Amino acid sequence: MSLPKLHLPQWLPQLDRQIWILTAGRLLSLTGTGFTFIYAPIFFVNQVGLSATSVGIAIGSSQLSGIIARFLGGSFSDSRFFGRRGTLLISSIISAFGSVFMAMANDFITVVIGNLLLGLGIGLYWPATEALVADLTLAKERKEAYAITRLADNIGLQIGIIIGGILVNFSGAYRALFIIDAISFLIFFGVVYLAIAETYKPEVTEPKIDSKKNPNSWLLALGDRKLMIFVLANIIFTLYISQIHTTIPLYLNNFVPGNFSAVIISGLFAVHTTLTVIFQLPVARALRNFSYPKALSISAVLWGIGFIITAMTGIVQTGNILCATLALSILAIAIISYTPSASALVADLAPKSLRGTYSAINSQCWAIGYLIGPILGGWALDQTEFVVKNFWLGMAISVAITIIILRYLDHHIISKNSSSNQK
């Protein structure tokens, strides 16, 4: 049995107590991540002296270990030995070590090692946390539950980005940002250890599939046609998101006319994350009556518009900051219209005993997108000005492919009635 729900104001979703505890832990952890999120590429290119391509490869390398870790994370989450809680604890410790390596990095190899450890920790984290949210919610609650946890992520990122920008601007202490990130992972470990109970409980009405011992659970998930169709679109979405976090900061700093200092970039991303905080719940509720593919198609259109304006930011001679603000604002709405719908779709498709495995496949899309995205973006920024500016137009054109996949999915997805989706 789950813990009783908290008595909250009516305008907030009435969710299980552990959802709110997990949300608080994620907010603290993502605050630490915000310290390094947009400043790592700038630091390793402009301070350490690595090329944009090598930094892109180093950051992308985290997805190599992340791909392996997501398979393990799905299996561990659906196992009686580790479960959701144990997997989250392991991921926190590994991520803390990864941040320490990043703080010590002075060359390409050490940056790669730090990113490999971070990829391993994050890869274990996502299947477990997504499955835990699904375990603690009814089907009708899930879109808003995922919106709430993403809201905490965005608030944490905003706090970290703002404080990190101030710290870097006045002290230049980039390495301290990674130490703070490591501490935040240890705080998250404490929250999970002290306040989160294990939620993995095989259902007696379903086959008791333990994916740690029975690899057929992965074959069952990979054989789900609707899930595999969604995977194609989801990889593209995550590639888009990776551009915001790895390519756009360096693009603004090095290629856009005007003085895009660390403080200005920090301010731009503060606006970006502020909008994700303000509009996360309203957007989730506005899209509540749309099918998942239709909600995701709306997100895709917003991504295309945002990338077009990003290209304009490097072309216009005046008003660059206003243009960059508009681009990041539209991309903020694109993100928050994507994440809850994507997570809820996967949770609804998954059998109860395979939620960790399905969430791991969903998380693999992030690994693949973040493997390709930083390398692609870093390569583009090392090319001629013509390639740099048209890179963003190419990203906008790719939205058409995403929408075609989603329309196909919308014609083939089978809606489950609410009674079959009860927890």
N, C-alpha and C positions, 0 to 999 in steps of 0.2 A: 504494500500500500504506500502511496506517495504521501508526503506531508500535506497538511491542509493548506488551502489557498490563503494568501494574505487578504486582509480587508483593505482594498485600495479604492481610490477615487474612481467613479464610474467611467471617466474618460480614458482610463488605462485598462488594458486587457486583464481579465481576472484569471491569472495563471497560477500554476503550482508554485509553492514557496521556493523550491529548488531552482526553478527557472530564474527567479529573481536573484538568488544567491549566485548562480552561474553567471548571470548578467553582470553583477557587480565585480566578480572576478575577472571577467573578460574586459570590463572597462579599465581596471587597473593594469592588466597585462598589455592591452593595446595602447595605453598611455606610454608605456616604455617603448613599444614598437614605433609609436609616432616620433620619438626622438631620433630614430635612424631612418625612417621610411623614405623620405625624399632627400636626405642629406648624404647618405652613403655614396651614391654615384658621384655627387659633387666633390666629396672628400677624397675619394680614391682617384679621381681624374685630376683635380686641380691641386690637391695637397700632396698626395703620395706620388703622383706622376704617372699613373697607368693610363693607357689609351682608353677611349670610350668603348672600343670593341672588346678589349680584354676585360674591362669592368662588366660589360654586358655578358660576356662568357662566364665570368666568375659568379655573377648574380644568377645567371641562368643555370649554373651547375647545381644550385640548391634544389632544382627540380629533378635532377637525376636521382639524388638520394630521396627526394620527396616522392617520386613515383614508386620506388621500392617500399618506402615507409607507408604509403597509403594502402598498398596491398596488406602490409602487416597490420596497419591500423584498423582496417576493416575486419580482418581475421581476429585480431586481439579483442576488438569491441564486441564481436559476436561469440566470444569464448567464455566459458565459465571460470577459467583461471584468471584472466586479466579483466574482462568486462570493460564497460565505458570508463569507470572511475580509474582503474589501474592504468589504462592506456593514457589518460590525461596526465596522471602523475609522472609517468615515464617521459612523456613528451616535454613536460615543463623542465625537467632536469637537463635533458639533452639540449633544449633550446638555450638554456642559461649558459651551458658550456660553449655553444656556438657564438653567442654574443661576446663572451670573453675572448675567444680567438679573434673575432673581428676587431676588438679593442687593441689587440697586440699586433695586428697585421701591418707589415711594411712592404710586402711584395705580393705578387700575383698568387703564388702557391698558398700562402697563409690565408689570403682572402677566399680562395677556393675552399680550403679546409673549413673555415668559419661558415661559409654558405652551405657546404655539404651537411654540417651538423645542424644548422638552422632548418634546412630542408627536411632532414630526418625528423626533427622535433615537430615541425609544422605538419608534416605528412601523417604523423601519428595522431596529432591533435584533432584535425578536422572531422574524420569519420566518427570519432568518439563523441565529440561535442554535438554534431548534427544528429546522431542517433539518440543521444541523451535527451535532446529537445523533443524529438519525435516520441520517445517513450513517455514523456511527462505531459503530453498534450493530446486532446482529441483532434480529429481531422479538421473540424471547423475552426479550431484555435490556431492551427499551425502557421498559417501565413503571418498572423500578427505576432505569434511567439518568435518566429524567425526574424520578423521586423524589429522586435524589441532587442534581441541579442545583437543584431546588426547595428541597431541604434547605439548600444553600449560601445561596440567596436568603434563607431564613428566619433562618438564623444571622446573616447580615449585617444584616438588618433589626433583629434583636434587639439586636445590639451597638450599632447606630446609634441606635435608640430610647432605650436606656438611657443612653448617653453624652450624647445630645442632650438628654434630660430633665434630667440633672444640670447640663449647661452652661447651659440656659435658666433653671433654678431659681436657680442661684447667680450668674449674670451677666446674665441677660435678653438675651443676645446672639443673638437669633434670626437675624440676617443672617449671622452667622458660619457657621450651619448650611448655608446655601446654598453658601458658598465651599468648605466641606469636601466637599459633594456634587460640586462641579465638579472638585475634585482627584481624587476617587474615579473619575470618568469617565476622566480622563487616565491614571490607573494602569491601568484596564482596557484602554485603548488600547495601553499598553506591553506588557501581557501578551499580547494578541492579536497584536501586531506581531512580538514576539520568539519566541513559542512555539506559535502555532497555524498549521498548514499548511492550504492550500486543499483542501476535500474534494469540491467539485462536479466530478463526472466523468460526462458523459453515457454511458449504457450503450449498447453496440453492439447489444444485443438489443432495445432499445426505440427508438421514434422519437426522434431528437435534437431535442428541442423547446427552443429558446432563447426564453424568454418575454419577453426584452428586445426581441427582433426579431419574435417571432411571438405576437401577442395572442391567438391561438386557444387557447393554453395556459390562459388565464383562462376562456375559454368552455368548455373541456373540464372544468375544475374546477367551475365553476358549474353544469354539467350533471350532476354527480354527485349523484343523488337522495339517497343515504345521507348525504353530506356536508351537503347543504342541510337535511335534517331535523335533523341534529345542530346546525347553526348556530342554529336557533330556540331550542333549549334552552340553548345555550352563551351566547347574549346575555343570557338571564335570569340565569344563574350569574354572569357578570361584573358585571351590575348589582348583584347581591347583594354581591360582593366590594368594589365601590366604596363601599358604605355603611359598611363597616368602616373604610376608610381616609380617608373624607372627611366623613361625617355623624356617626358615632358619637362621635369625639373632641369635636366641638362640642356634641353632644347631652349628653354627660356633663358637660362644662364649664359649660354654660349652663342646662340644664333638669332635671337630676337633683338632688334634695335632698342636701345634704351638701357638703363641701369637696373637689370634684374638681379639685385643683390640677394643674399640669403634672407634678409629681413623682408624684402618685397615678395620673394617666392614664398616665404613663410606666411605672409599675409594673404596671398592668393589662395594657398591651400587651406588657410584658416577659414576663408569664405567658402571654399569648396566643402570642407567637412562640416561647417556650420549649417549649410543648406541640407546636407545629408541628415543632420540631427533634426532640424526643424521639420523637414518634409517626410521623414521616414514613415511615421505612422499615418499621416494623411494620404500619402501615395499608396501605401499598402491597403488602406480602406477604400480608396478610390478605385483600385484595381481588383477589389475583392470579388466583384460579380463578373469579371472577365475570366474566360478560360486561361489556363496557364500559358499556352502558346500565344494567345492574343495579347496578354500582358507583356510577354517577352518581346513580341513584335513592336509594341509601343516603345519599349526600351531600345530596341535596335534602331528605330528611326531617330531617337534622341542621340544615340552614339554617332550616327552619320552627321547630324547637324553639328554636334560638338567638335568632331574632327575637321569639318570644313572651316569652322571659325578658328580652330587651332592653326590651320594653314594660313589663314588671313592674318593671324597675329605676327607671323614672320614676314609678311608682305607689306603691310601698311607701314607708313613712315611715322605717323602720329597716332596717338590713342592706343598704343600697344597694350598698356596695362588694363585699360577698359576692355579691350578685345580678349585678352587672356582671362580676365575675370568672367566675362560672358561665357567663354568656352568651358572653363572649369565649372561654372554654375550649371550649365546644361549637362555636362558629363556627370555631375553629382546626382541629378535627377535620374539620369540613365542608369547609374549604379543601383540606386535604391528602388527603382522599378524592376530591376533584374534579380537581386539576391534573394528576397523572400519567396518570390514565385518559383525560382529555380529549386531552392531547398525544399519547399513544400511539395512541388511536383514529384521530386525523387522520393520523399517520405511517403507520399500517397501511393506511389507505384510499388513500394517495397513491402514484401511480407514482413510481419512483425519480427520473425526470427532472423531476418536478413537485413535489417536496417543498417547495421554497421557496414556490411558489404556494399549495399547500394550507395550509402553515403561515401564510401571509399571510392567508388567509381565516379561519383559526382566530383569528389575532391581531386581525382586523377585529372579531370579536365583542367582544374586550376594548375596542376603541376605541368601539364603539357603546354598550356597557354603561357605560363611564366617561364617555361624553358625556351619557347620559341620567341616570345615577345621581347625580352631584354636583348637577346642576340640580334634579332631583326632590327630593333630600334637603335642599338649601338652601332651596328653596321651602317645604317642609313645616316647617322650623324657623323660618320667618318668619311662620307662621300661628298660630292660637290653640292653647292648650294641648291642647284636645280633638283637634285635627288632629295635633299632634306625637306624642301618645301612641298614637293609632290608626294612625299611619303604619306603625309596626312590625307591628301586627296585619295590616294590609293586605299587607305584604311576606310574612308567614307564610302567608296564604291563597293567595298567588300560587304557592306551591310545588306546589299541586295541578296547575296548568297544566304546570309543568315535568315532573312525573312522568308525566302523560298523554302528552306528547311523547316521553319516553324509553321508555315502554312500546310506543308505536307503532314507534319506532326498533328496539327489541329484536326485534320481529316481522319486521322487514324487512332488518336487517343480515345480510350474508352473511359468515360466518367464513372467513378464508383459512387454508389449511393452512400449517404452518410452513415447508415447503419452498419455497413460492411467495413467502415473505417474507424469504428470506435476503438479506443485504446484497450 
